[in-house]
Amino acid sequence: MNPAQNPVDNYYQFVKIKNIHSTEPKTWPWGKREFVVKDPDGYKLVFYSVSVVSKND
């Protein structure tokens, strides 16, 4: 895992290696990056991190 990457991307790679079905990571316009895993009971587990977005971006 690359520590310079977003923590969500690092964890997504771990989940992918374990063959766990999930969505692809997505970055929302407000800076949240997330992916979703559904557990065996159908509950959605959302893993996310928040980026600091400057007003100049």
mmJSON file of the N, C-alpha and C atoms, coordinates in Angstrom:
{"data_MODEL":{"atom_site":{
"group_PDB":["ATOM","ATOM","ATOM","ATOM","ATOM","ATOM","ATOM","ATOM","ATOM","ATOM","ATOM","ATOM","ATOM","ATOM","ATOM","ATOM","ATOM","ATOM","ATOM","ATOM","ATOM","ATOM","ATOM","ATOM","ATOM","ATOM","ATOM","ATOM","ATOM","ATOM","ATOM","ATOM","ATOM","ATOM","ATOM","ATOM","ATOM","ATOM","ATOM","ATOM","ATOM","ATOM","ATOM","ATOM","ATOM","ATOM","ATOM","ATOM","ATOM","ATOM","ATOM","ATOM","ATOM","ATOM","ATOM","ATOM","ATOM","ATOM","ATOM","ATOM","ATOM","ATOM","ATOM","ATOM","ATOM","ATOM","ATOM","ATOM","ATOM","ATOM","ATOM","ATOM","ATOM","ATOM","ATOM","ATOM","ATOM","ATOM","ATOM","ATOM","ATOM","ATOM","ATOM","ATOM","ATOM","ATOM","ATOM","ATOM","ATOM","ATOM","ATOM","ATOM","ATOM","ATOM","ATOM","ATOM","ATOM","ATOM","ATOM","ATOM","ATOM","ATOM","ATOM","ATOM","ATOM","ATOM","ATOM","ATOM","ATOM","ATOM","ATOM","ATOM","ATOM","ATOM","ATOM","ATOM","ATOM","ATOM","ATOM","ATOM","ATOM","ATOM","ATOM","ATOM","ATOM","ATOM","ATOM","ATOM","ATOM","ATOM","ATOM","ATOM","ATOM","ATOM","ATOM","ATOM","ATOM","ATOM","ATOM","ATOM","ATOM","ATOM","ATOM","ATOM","ATOM","ATOM","ATOM","ATOM","ATOM","ATOM","ATOM","ATOM","ATOM","ATOM","ATOM","ATOM","ATOM","ATOM","ATOM","ATOM","ATOM","ATOM","ATOM","ATOM","ATOM","ATOM","ATOM","ATOM","ATOM","ATOM","ATOM"],
"id":[1,2,3,4,5,6,7,8,9,10,11,12,13,14,15,16,17,18,19,20,21,22,23,24,25,26,27,28,29,30,31,32,33,34,35,36,37,38,39,40,41,42,43,44,45,46,47,48,49,50,51,52,53,54,55,56,57,58,59,60,61,62,63,64,65,66,67,68,69,70,71,72,73,74,75,76,77,78,79,80,81,82,83,84,85,86,87,88,89,90,91,92,93,94,95,96,97,98,99,100,101,102,103,104,105,106,107,108,109,110,111,112,113,114,115,116,117,118,119,120,121,122,123,124,125,126,127,128,129,130,131,132,133,134,135,136,137,138,139,140,141,142,143,144,145,146,147,148,149,150,151,152,153,154,155,156,157,158,159,160,161,162,163,164,165,166,167,168,169,170,171],
"type_symbol":["N","C","C","N","C","C","N","C","C","N","C","C","N","C","C","N","C","C","N","C","C","N","C","C","N","C","C","N","C","C","N","C","C","N","C","C","N","C","C","N","C","C","N","C","C","N","C","C","N","C","C","N","C","C","N","C","C","N","C","C","N","C","C","N","C","C","N","C","C","N","C","C","N","C","C","N","C","C","N","C","C","N","C","C","N","C","C","N","C","C","N","C","C","N","C","C","N","C","C","N","C","C","N","C","C","N","C","C","N","C","C","N","C","C","N","C","C","N","C","C","N","C","C","N","C","C","N","C","C","N","C","C","N","C","C","N","C","C","N","C","C","N","C","C","N","C","C","N","C","C","N","C","C","N","C","C","N","C","C","N","C","C","N","C","C","N","C","C","N","C","C"],
"label_atom_id":["N","CA","C","N","CA","C","N","CA","C","N","CA","C","N","CA","C","N","CA","C","N","CA","C","N","CA","C","N","CA","C","N","CA","C","N","CA","C","N","CA","C","N","CA","C","N","CA","C","N","CA","C","N","CA","C","N","CA","C","N","CA","C","N","CA","C","N","CA","C","N","CA","C","N","CA","C","N","CA","C","N","CA","C","N","CA","C","N","CA","C","N","CA","C","N","CA","C","N","CA","C","N","CA","C","N","CA","C","N","CA","C","N","CA","C","N","CA","C","N","CA","C","N","CA","C","N","CA","C","N","CA","C","N","CA","C","N","CA","C","N","CA","C","N","CA","C","N","CA","C","N","CA","C","N","CA","C","N","CA","C","N","CA","C","N","CA","C","N","CA","C","N","CA","C","N","CA","C","N","CA","C","N","CA","C","N","CA","C","N","CA","C","N","CA","C","N","CA","C"],
"label_alt_id":[null,null,null,null,null,null,null,null,null,null,null,null,null,null,null,null,null,null,null,null,null,null,null,null,null,null,null,null,null,null,null,null,null,null,null,null,null,null,null,null,null,null,null,null,null,null,null,null,null,null,null,null,null,null,null,null,null,null,null,null,null,null,null,null,null,null,null,null,null,null,null,null,null,null,null,null,null,null,null,null,null,null,null,null,null,null,null,null,null,null,null,null,null,null,null,null,null,null,null,null,null,null,null,null,null,null,null,null,null,null,null,null,null,null,null,null,null,null,null,null,null,null,null,null,null,null,null,null,null,null,null,null,null,null,null,null,null,null,null,null,null,null,null,null,null,null,null,null,null,null,null,null,null,null,null,null,null,null,null,null,null,null,null,null,null,null,null,null,null,null,null],
"label_comp_id":["MET","MET","MET","ASN","ASN","ASN","PRO","PRO","PRO","ALA","ALA","ALA","GLN","GLN","GLN","ASN","ASN","ASN","PRO","PRO","PRO","VAL","VAL","VAL","ASP","ASP","ASP","ASN","ASN","ASN","TYR","TYR","TYR","TYR","TYR","TYR","GLN","GLN","GLN","PHE","PHE","PHE","VAL","VAL","VAL","LYS","LYS","LYS","ILE","ILE","ILE","LYS","LYS","LYS","ASN","ASN","ASN","ILE","ILE","ILE","HIS","HIS","HIS","SER","SER","SER","THR","THR","THR","GLU","GLU","GLU","PRO","PRO","PRO","LYS","LYS","LYS","THR","THR","THR","TRP","TRP","TRP","PRO","PRO","PRO","TRP","TRP","TRP","GLY","GLY","GLY","LYS","LYS","LYS","ARG","ARG","ARG","GLU","GLU","GLU","PHE","PHE","PHE","VAL","VAL","VAL","VAL","VAL","VAL","LYS","LYS","LYS","ASP","ASP","ASP","PRO","PRO","PRO","ASP","ASP","ASP","GLY","GLY","GLY","TYR","TYR","TYR","LYS","LYS","LYS","LEU","LEU","LEU","VAL","VAL","VAL","PHE","PHE","PHE","TYR","TYR","TYR","SER","SER","SER","VAL","VAL","VAL","SER","SER","SER","VAL","VAL","VAL","VAL","VAL","VAL","SER","SER","SER","LYS","LYS","LYS","ASN","ASN","ASN","ASP","ASP","ASP"],
"label_asym_id":["A","A","A","A","A","A","A","A","A","A","A","A","A","A","A","A","A","A","A","A","A","A","A","A","A","A","A","A","A","A","A","A","A","A","A","A","A","A","A","A","A","A","A","A","A","A","A","A","A","A","A","A","A","A","A","A","A","A","A","A","A","A","A","A","A","A","A","A","A","A","A","A","A","A","A","A","A","A","A","A","A","A","A","A","A","A","A","A","A","A","A","A","A","A","A","A","A","A","A","A","A","A","A","A","A","A","A","A","A","A","A","A","A","A","A","A","A","A","A","A","A","A","A","A","A","A","A","A","A","A","A","A","A","A","A","A","A","A","A","A","A","A","A","A","A","A","A","A","A","A","A","A","A","A","A","A","A","A","A","A","A","A","A","A","A","A","A","A","A","A","A"],
"label_entity_id":["1","1","1","1","1","1","1","1","1","1","1","1","1","1","1","1","1","1","1","1","1","1","1","1","1","1","1","1","1","1","1","1","1","1","1","1","1","1","1","1","1","1","1","1","1","1","1","1","1","1","1","1","1","1","1","1","1","1","1","1","1","1","1","1","1","1","1","1","1","1","1","1","1","1","1","1","1","1","1","1","1","1","1","1","1","1","1","1","1","1","1","1","1","1","1","1","1","1","1","1","1","1","1","1","1","1","1","1","1","1","1","1","1","1","1","1","1","1","1","1","1","1","1","1","1","1","1","1","1","1","1","1","1","1","1","1","1","1","1","1","1","1","1","1","1","1","1","1","1","1","1","1","1","1","1","1","1","1","1","1","1","1","1","1","1","1","1","1","1","1","1"],
"label_seq_id":[1,1,1,2,2,2,3,3,3,4,4,4,5,5,5,6,6,6,7,7,7,8,8,8,9,9,9,10,10,10,11,11,11,12,12,12,13,13,13,14,14,14,15,15,15,16,16,16,17,17,17,18,18,18,19,19,19,20,20,20,21,21,21,22,22,22,23,23,23,24,24,24,25,25,25,26,26,26,27,27,27,28,28,28,29,29,29,30,30,30,31,31,31,32,32,32,33,33,33,34,34,34,35,35,35,36,36,36,37,37,37,38,38,38,39,39,39,40,40,40,41,41,41,42,42,42,43,43,43,44,44,44,45,45,45,46,46,46,47,47,47,48,48,48,49,49,49,50,50,50,51,51,51,52,52,52,53,53,53,54,54,54,55,55,55,56,56,56,57,57,57],
"pdbx_PDB_ins_code":[null,null,null,null,null,null,null,null,null,null,null,null,null,null,null,null,null,null,null,null,null,null,null,null,null,null,null,null,null,null,null,null,null,null,null,null,null,null,null,null,null,null,null,null,null,null,null,null,null,null,null,null,null,null,null,null,null,null,null,null,null,null,null,null,null,null,null,null,null,null,null,null,null,null,null,null,null,null,null,null,null,null,null,null,null,null,null,null,null,null,null,null,null,null,null,null,null,null,null,null,null,null,null,null,null,null,null,null,null,null,null,null,null,null,null,null,null,null,null,null,null,null,null,null,null,null,null,null,null,null,null,null,null,null,null,null,null,null,null,null,null,null,null,null,null,null,null,null,null,null,null,null,null,null,null,null,null,null,null,null,null,null,null,null,null,null,null,null,null,null,null],
"Cartn_x":[0.836,0.0,0.876,0.428,1.165,0.624,1.43,0.919,0.594,1.128,0.835,-0.552,-1.121,-2.462,-3.511,-4.7,-5.838,-6.091,-6.391,-6.653,-7.769,-8.752,-9.843,-9.306,-8.412,-7.842,-7.001,-6.27,-5.487,-6.397,-7.455,-8.364,-9.117,-9.466,-10.128,-9.229,-7.938,-7.008,-6.986,-7.015,-7.062,-8.335,-9.476,-10.768,-10.759,-10.195,-10.126,-9.268,-8.139,-7.25,-7.966,-8.832,-9.577,-10.797,-10.987,-12.11,-13.469,-13.549,-14.809,-15.459,-16.713,-17.411,-17.685,-17.342,-17.586,-17.735,-18.168,-18.204,-16.791,-16.561,-15.298,-15.258,-14.083,-14.008,-14.484,-15.179,-15.728,-15.437,-15.091,-14.888,-16.068,-16.709,-17.844,-17.355,-18.147,-17.716,-17.363,-17.928,-17.657,-16.429,-15.705,-14.425,-14.429,-15.575,-15.637,-15.307,-14.386,-14.046,-14.519,-15.263,-15.866,-15.998,-16.176,-16.628,-17.53,-18.35,-19.374,-19.208,-19.351,-19.352,-20.694,-21.308,-22.548,-22.215,-22.635,-22.344,-23.355,-23.123,-24.011,-25.471,-25.734,-27.11,-27.748,-26.99,-27.532,-27.262,-26.563,-26.232,-25.11,-25.221,-24.18,-23.18,-21.916,-20.826,-20.113,-20.106,-19.495,-18.163,-17.101,-15.761,-15.42,-15.039,-14.783,-13.701,-13.185,-12.29,-12.692,-12.337,-12.701,-11.421,-11.401,-10.261,-10.557,-9.526,-9.683,-9.608,-10.651,-10.73,-10.611,-9.624,-9.492,-10.427,-10.757,-11.667,-11.025,-9.708,-9.008,-8.993,-9.396,-9.395,-10.541],
"Cartn_y":[-1.187,0.0,1.245,2.24,3.488,4.498,4.891,5.83,7.206,7.559,8.864,8.88,7.711,7.618,7.977,8.257,8.493,7.225,7.343,6.144,5.258,5.859,5.071,4.193,4.727,3.931,2.785,3.054,1.985,0.875,1.234,0.217,-0.495,0.227,-0.392,-1.481,-1.222,-2.225,-3.462,-3.254,-4.37,-5.2,-4.53,-5.206,-5.976,-5.362,-5.987,-7.258,-7.197,-8.36,-9.513,-9.191,-10.206,-10.722,-10.241,-10.656,-10.305,-9.176,-8.698,-7.773,-8.024,-7.207,-5.809,-4.794,-3.41,-2.534,-1.301,-0.325,0.212,0.877,1.562,2.827,3.254,4.526,5.683,6.615,7.778,9.028,10.107,11.391,12.292,12.796,13.687,15.131,16.011,17.409,18.127,17.716,18.384,17.813,16.895,16.417,15.073,14.446,13.125,12.047,11.153,10.011,8.77,7.909,6.759,5.549,4.393,3.185,2.431,1.527,0.85,-0.663,-1.331,-2.791,-3.187,-4.238,-4.752,-6.014,-6.06,-7.245,-8.349,-9.576,-10.707,-10.488,-9.609,-9.322,-8.207,-7.646,-6.611,-5.186,-5.035,-3.688,-3.096,-1.812,-1.127,-0.508,-0.794,-0.223,0.778,2.034,3.087,3.465,3.339,3.733,5.027,6.046,7.338,8.123,9.1,10.093,11.432,12.476,13.822,14.568,15.157,15.97,17.414,18.15,19.595,20.233,20.951,21.605,23.1,23.708,25.165,25.86,27.096,27.871,28.218,28.093,28.429,27.284,26.101,24.914,24.966],
"Cartn_z":[0.0,0.0,0.0,-0.711,-0.831,0.18,1.17,2.179,1.616,0.454,-0.154,-0.785,-1.041,-1.618,-0.582,-1.068,-0.192,0.627,1.922,2.749,2.191,1.556,0.969,-0.148,-0.964,-2.049,-1.506,-0.422,0.199,0.711,1.399,1.938,0.814,-0.244,-1.394,-1.989,-2.092,-2.62,-1.72,-0.411,0.533,0.328,0.212,0.009,-1.307,-2.335,-3.66,-3.615,-2.92,-2.786,-2.087,-1.129,-0.382,-1.151,-2.388,-3.246,-2.654,-1.985,-1.421,-2.44,-2.777,-3.766,-3.206,-3.991,-3.571,-4.804,-4.568,-5.651,-5.859,-6.976,-7.224,-6.378,-5.929,-5.198,-6.073,-5.452,-6.16,-5.337,-6.018,-5.353,-5.677,-4.637,-4.794,-4.912,-5.536,-5.728,-4.423,-3.3,-2.028,-1.325,-1.985,-1.469,-0.789,-0.626,0.024,-1.001,-0.644,-1.5,-0.766,-1.479,-0.808,-1.715,-1.074,-1.766,-0.8,-1.338,-0.541,-0.657,0.487,0.57,1.169,0.644,1.211,1.997,3.266,4.077,3.76,4.276,3.96,4.353,5.32,5.731,4.905,3.949,3.083,3.557,4.684,5.158,4.302,4.015,3.249,4.218,3.974,4.758,3.862,4.249,3.44,4.075,3.304,3.743,3.02,3.784,3.147,3.857,3.139,3.724,3.12,3.82,3.376,3.03,1.847,1.423,1.727,2.026,2.224,0.848,0.484,-0.811,-0.6,-1.254,-1.112,-2.075,-1.764,-2.6,-3.946,-4.045,-5.298,-6.288,-5.874,-6.775,-7.744],
"occupancy":[1.0,1.0,1.0,1.0,1.0,1.0,1.0,1.0,1.0,1.0,1.0,1.0,1.0,1.0,1.0,1.0,1.0,1.0,1.0,1.0,1.0,1.0,1.0,1.0,1.0,1.0,1.0,1.0,1.0,1.0,1.0,1.0,1.0,1.0,1.0,1.0,1.0,1.0,1.0,1.0,1.0,1.0,1.0,1.0,1.0,1.0,1.0,1.0,1.0,1.0,1.0,1.0,1.0,1.0,1.0,1.0,1.0,1.0,1.0,1.0,1.0,1.0,1.0,1.0,1.0,1.0,1.0,1.0,1.0,1.0,1.0,1.0,1.0,1.0,1.0,1.0,1.0,1.0,1.0,1.0,1.0,1.0,1.0,1.0,1.0,1.0,1.0,1.0,1.0,1.0,1.0,1.0,1.0,1.0,1.0,1.0,1.0,1.0,1.0,1.0,1.0,1.0,1.0,1.0,1.0,1.0,1.0,1.0,1.0,1.0,1.0,1.0,1.0,1.0,1.0,1.0,1.0,1.0,1.0,1.0,1.0,1.0,1.0,1.0,1.0,1.0,1.0,1.0,1.0,1.0,1.0,1.0,1.0,1.0,1.0,1.0,1.0,1.0,1.0,1.0,1.0,1.0,1.0,1.0,1.0,1.0,1.0,1.0,1.0,1.0,1.0,1.0,1.0,1.0,1.0,1.0,1.0,1.0,1.0,1.0,1.0,1.0,1.0,1.0,1.0,1.0,1.0,1.0,1.0,1.0,1.0],
"B_iso_or_equiv":[0.0,0.0,0.0,0.0,0.0,0.0,0.0,0.0,0.0,0.0,0.0,0.0,0.0,0.0,0.0,0.0,0.0,0.0,0.0,0.0,0.0,0.0,0.0,0.0,0.0,0.0,0.0,0.0,0.0,0.0,0.0,0.0,0.0,0.0,0.0,0.0,0.0,0.0,0.0,0.0,0.0,0.0,0.0,0.0,0.0,0.0,0.0,0.0,0.0,0.0,0.0,0.0,0.0,0.0,0.0,0.0,0.0,0.0,0.0,0.0,0.0,0.0,0.0,0.0,0.0,0.0,0.0,0.0,0.0,0.0,0.0,0.0,0.0,0.0,0.0,0.0,0.0,0.0,0.0,0.0,0.0,0.0,0.0,0.0,0.0,0.0,0.0,0.0,0.0,0.0,0.0,0.0,0.0,0.0,0.0,0.0,0.0,0.0,0.0,0.0,0.0,0.0,0.0,0.0,0.0,0.0,0.0,0.0,0.0,0.0,0.0,0.0,0.0,0.0,0.0,0.0,0.0,0.0,0.0,0.0,0.0,0.0,0.0,0.0,0.0,0.0,0.0,0.0,0.0,0.0,0.0,0.0,0.0,0.0,0.0,0.0,0.0,0.0,0.0,0.0,0.0,0.0,0.0,0.0,0.0,0.0,0.0,0.0,0.0,0.0,0.0,0.0,0.0,0.0,0.0,0.0,0.0,0.0,0.0,0.0,0.0,0.0,0.0,0.0,0.0,0.0,0.0,0.0,0.0,0.0,0.0],
"pdbx_formal_charge":[null,null,null,null,null,null,null,null,null,null,null,null,null,null,null,null,null,null,null,null,null,null,null,null,null,null,null,null,null,null,null,null,null,null,null,null,null,null,null,null,null,null,null,null,null,null,null,null,null,null,null,null,null,null,null,null,null,null,null,null,null,null,null,null,null,null,null,null,null,null,null,null,null,null,null,null,null,null,null,null,null,null,null,null,null,null,null,null,null,null,null,null,null,null,null,null,null,null,null,null,null,null,null,null,null,null,null,null,null,null,null,null,null,null,null,null,null,null,null,null,null,null,null,null,null,null,null,null,null,null,null,null,null,null,null,null,null,null,null,null,null,null,null,null,null,null,null,null,null,null,null,null,null,null,null,null,null,null,null,null,null,null,null,null,null,null,null,null,null,null,null],
"auth_seq_id":[1,1,1,2,2,2,3,3,3,4,4,4,5,5,5,6,6,6,7,7,7,8,8,8,9,9,9,10,10,10,11,11,11,12,12,12,13,13,13,14,14,14,15,15,15,16,16,16,17,17,17,18,18,18,19,19,19,20,20,20,21,21,21,22,22,22,23,23,23,24,24,24,25,25,25,26,26,26,27,27,27,28,28,28,29,29,29,30,30,30,31,31,31,32,32,32,33,33,33,34,34,34,35,35,35,36,36,36,37,37,37,38,38,38,39,39,39,40,40,40,41,41,41,42,42,42,43,43,43,44,44,44,45,45,45,46,46,46,47,47,47,48,48,48,49,49,49,50,50,50,51,51,51,52,52,52,53,53,53,54,54,54,55,55,55,56,56,56,57,57,57],
"auth_comp_id":["MET","MET","MET","ASN","ASN","ASN","PRO","PRO","PRO","ALA","ALA","ALA","GLN","GLN","GLN","ASN","ASN","ASN","PRO","PRO","PRO","VAL","VAL","VAL","ASP","ASP","ASP","ASN","ASN","ASN","TYR","TYR","TYR","TYR","TYR","TYR","GLN","GLN","GLN","PHE","PHE","PHE","VAL","VAL","VAL","LYS","LYS","LYS","ILE","ILE","ILE","LYS","LYS","LYS","ASN","ASN","ASN","ILE","ILE","ILE","HIS","HIS","HIS","SER","SER","SER","THR","THR","THR","GLU","GLU","GLU","PRO","PRO","PRO","LYS","LYS","LYS","THR","THR","THR","TRP","TRP","TRP","PRO","PRO","PRO","TRP","TRP","TRP","GLY","GLY","GLY","LYS","LYS","LYS","ARG","ARG","ARG","GLU","GLU","GLU","PHE","PHE","PHE","VAL","VAL","VAL","VAL","VAL","VAL","LYS","LYS","LYS","ASP","ASP","ASP","PRO","PRO","PRO","ASP","ASP","ASP","GLY","GLY","GLY","TYR","TYR","TYR","LYS","LYS","LYS","LEU","LEU","LEU","VAL","VAL","VAL","PHE","PHE","PHE","TYR","TYR","TYR","SER","SER","SER","VAL","VAL","VAL","SER","SER","SER","VAL","VAL","VAL","VAL","VAL","VAL","SER","SER","SER","LYS","LYS","LYS","ASN","ASN","ASN","ASP","ASP","ASP"],
"auth_asym_id":["A","A","A","A","A","A","A","A","A","A","A","A","A","A","A","A","A","A","A","A","A","A","A","A","A","A","A","A","A","A","A","A","A","A","A","A","A","A","A","A","A","A","A","A","A","A","A","A","A","A","A","A","A","A","A","A","A","A","A","A","A","A","A","A","A","A","A","A","A","A","A","A","A","A","A","A","A","A","A","A","A","A","A","A","A","A","A","A","A","A","A","A","A","A","A","A","A","A","A","A","A","A","A","A","A","A","A","A","A","A","A","A","A","A","A","A","A","A","A","A","A","A","A","A","A","A","A","A","A","A","A","A","A","A","A","A","A","A","A","A","A","A","A","A","A","A","A","A","A","A","A","A","A","A","A","A","A","A","A","A","A","A","A","A","A","A","A","A","A","A","A"],
"auth_atom_id":["N","CA","C","N","CA","C","N","CA","C","N","CA","C","N","CA","C","N","CA","C","N","CA","C","N","CA","C","N","CA","C","N","CA","C","N","CA","C","N","CA","C","N","CA","C","N","CA","C","N","CA","C","N","CA","C","N","CA","C","N","CA","C","N","CA","C","N","CA","C","N","CA","C","N","CA","C","N","CA","C","N","CA","C","N","CA","C","N","CA","C","N","CA","C","N","CA","C","N","CA","C","N","CA","C","N","CA","C","N","CA","C","N","CA","C","N","CA","C","N","CA","C","N","CA","C","N","CA","C","N","CA","C","N","CA","C","N","CA","C","N","CA","C","N","CA","C","N","CA","C","N","CA","C","N","CA","C","N","CA","C","N","CA","C","N","CA","C","N","CA","C","N","CA","C","N","CA","C","N","CA","C","N","CA","C","N","CA","C","N","CA","C","N","CA","C","N","CA","C"],
"pdbx_PDB_model_num":[1,1,1,1,1,1,1,1,1,1,1,1,1,1,1,1,1,1,1,1,1,1,1,1,1,1,1,1,1,1,1,1,1,1,1,1,1,1,1,1,1,1,1,1,1,1,1,1,1,1,1,1,1,1,1,1,1,1,1,1,1,1,1,1,1,1,1,1,1,1,1,1,1,1,1,1,1,1,1,1,1,1,1,1,1,1,1,1,1,1,1,1,1,1,1,1,1,1,1,1,1,1,1,1,1,1,1,1,1,1,1,1,1,1,1,1,1,1,1,1,1,1,1,1,1,1,1,1,1,1,1,1,1,1,1,1,1,1,1,1,1,1,1,1,1,1,1,1,1,1,1,1,1,1,1,1,1,1,1,1,1,1,1,1,1,1,1,1,1,1,1]
}}}
